Amino acid sequence: MSWARAPVAAALVDMLEAATAGIVAVHPRPPETLNPPAIVVGRTVTELYGVAGLAVDEVTLPVLVVGGLEQEDDIDALAAVVRQAVEADSTLKGNVVVAWANEARGWRNETGAGGIQLLHKQLILTIHM
């Protein structure tokens, strides 16, 4: 197996839509506009090829958990849902050898379309292919 973002993102979207009962918008890539609450499969931070041996790739993939400016507790709860979903199927529907939530970082305030105030944090997945 070698790194391919599209099937991993599609698997995460399916898993996270199911885990949130369709109440939260889950995006396979950063969208042009965003309404909270939302989960966004980000772009890779690192892609390391042949880490532990030939064709053993390691990827760092952020999943952004987005809410309103004063919804820190809701964002933390949603991040816990993401972690639980990944733990429940660490192969991401058979698309990777193993994935796990390695860390959370990068709390940021941003202004979205129409002046909406957003707060998000990155839940960092480490993925072995």
Residue, then its C-alpha position, 0 to 999 in steps of 0.5 A: m500500500s502507498w499513500a493515496r489521499a482520496p480514498v482515505a478522505a472518502a473513508l473518513v467522511d463516511m465514518l465521521e458522518a455515521a459517527t455524528a449521525g449526519i448532524v455535522a457537515v463533514h468535508p473531504r477537503p478544505p471547502e471554499t466556505l464553511n458553516p460550523p459545526a463542521i469536520v474537515v479532512g485537511r491536507t497532509v502535513t508530512e508524507l514520509y515514504g519508505v519509513a519502516g521499510l520499502a513501501v511503508d509510508e507514514v503520513t500526518l493528516p490533520v482533521l479540523v474540528v470547527g465550531g463557533l467562536e465560543q464553542e470550545d467545549d463543543i469542539d472538544a466533544l466533536a474531536a472526541v467523536v473523531r478520535q473514537a471513530v478512528e479508534a473503532d476502525s483504525t484501518l479507515k475502511g481498509n484503506v490504510v494499515v493503521a491510523w490513530a489520533n496522535e495529537a491535537r494542536g493549532w487552536r485558531n480563530e478565523t473569520g469566515a465568509g460573511g464575517i462569521q467568527l470560527l474557532h477550530k483545532q487540528l486533530i492530527l492523525t498519523i497513518h501508516m500505509 
